Amino acid sequence: MTEGGVSEGVGFAMLAAYGLWLIVVPNALLRVVDTMNGGKVRLPSPGVVRLFGALWLIVVLLMWSASR
């Protein structure tokens, strides 16, 4: 890690955890969005949420590897 040290590692870990959460438990995000919108919007399928989580994780890992 560069100048950020531990805080940089913690930040990347939190971003990666969000991506993993989307991959492992996509229905949790869908329930939150449904609750916030009162069921008035069409929600994507869990597969789309998993795909977004995988793309998110790839971007985080690319940023982490570029910062080293």
N, C-alpha and C positions, 0 to 999 in steps of 0.2 A: 504494500500500500504506500501511497505517497504521503503528502503532508497531513492528510486527514486522519490517518492512523485508525484507531479503534472506531471513531464515530463514522468514518467512511464505510468500514466493514459492517457496522450495525445498520446504516442506511441501506446498503445493498441487500443485506439479509432481510430487512423489512420489505423492500420492493419484491424480492424473490419470493418471500412468504405469501405476498398477495397473489402473485402469479400461480403459485402452488395451490393456494386456497381456491382459485377459480377453476383449476384443473380437477382437484379432488372433490370439491363440494359446489358444483355450479348451481344447484337448486337453492342454496342459501342466498346467493346474490339475486336470483330470480324472485325469491320471496320478499327480499328487502325492496326491490324495485316495484314489485306488485303492491306491496303495502304502502309505499310512498305515493304511488299514483292512484290508489284506490281501485285497482283492477281495470283502469280505463285504457291502458295501452296494450298493444300486442307485444308479447315477450318473445325473445328468440328461444330457440331450442337449447337444451343443455349442451349439445354438441358444439353449437356456435360459441357458447361461453367458454367451453374447454379449449376451443381453437384460439380464442382471444387470450386466454390464460397462457397457452403455450407460446404464442407470439410475444406476449408481455415478458415471459421468462427468458426467451431468446434475446430480446432487446436488453434486458437487465444484465444477462451474462456477457453480452457483447460490450456493454458499457464498462462492466467490471474488468474484463480482460484488457480493454483499451486504457484503463486507468492505472494498470499495474506497470 
